[in-house]
Amino acid sequence: MKLYFSPAACSLAPHILLRETGLAFTLEKVDTAHHTFAGGQDYFQINPKGQVPLLELADGTRLSEGPVIAQYIADTAGDLGLMPAAGALARYRVMEWQNYVTAELHKSFTPLFHAELDGAAKSLLKAGLRKKLEWLNSQLEGRDFLTGQTFTAADAYLFVVLGWAPFVDLKMADLAHLQAFVQRVAARPAVRVAMQAEGLPVRGD
């Protein structure tokens, strides 16, 4: 398989899962600002959406959308920790969290990266996002991970999205349970390897 990625983007989540499962894959870095590869080739020719992640299978089939790619990776590896079996309520809890991260957190962060957005609008958006993080912090009390004590695909996604907070000046140092979660995930060997492979600073190094 081949994972098309951009460093620190949401593609880091399936990258982490590939490392967690031990599946064989290669990486293809994408410049998402210009929608090109290192050699200048047009990424739109590979993915008309122009976004990462994109997973290319051995037969050339391509999958887009991070939560779907995450499910495919876990199912292909048969990793019931990352993604419980179909039909089990535990699976839908993981998917419930994936959907929350996608719709409520990921998409709330996205506008904050746009320089065209004025300060007042950004302040309003950050206030709304901060309330969501405060709620999320309360949900992690007494839990190592989102669904309990087991690291799942949803945790990889949340970890990546929370990593964007410093880039948009969103304060979360006082959210103790979220901070502990981030540190816990950052210490996982697969996470460290994925971040190193993307040229990202690794906590503790």
C-alpha angles and dihedrals in degrees: 000000000000125000118205107209147163118213114268092358122124087275086079088076097064088038088059091048092052088054092046093053098041093229116159114255146143130223129234115191118219128199097221093188091063099019093234141120125237091273092051097256117153111258090199087072088064100035117017088199088064092217138115144266104057122161119205115199126214092262092052095258112141131212125196134188117067101238091050092048089049091054091048093051094049093045093047090052092043089232105160091179094063093039120008122223122290111267094028116116088225089066092055090049089057091047090047090057092044089055092049092051091048099045104029105029110021094046091043091056095047099075091049090069092060113100090202092068111097124236096253093053092047092050090052093049093047091051090054092046091048090057090053091051091050089054091047090050089057091050091056094056107121092006131100091203140012097275097032130278100344124088109232140177089268091059092055090053094047091049091055095047093048088054089069094065096091091051092060096036094248110159118221103146090114093055096094100182092049091048091051090048092052092049092047093052094041090058094059111111093228091052092050092050093048092050092047090050089055092048094248126145111262118219111247096023 
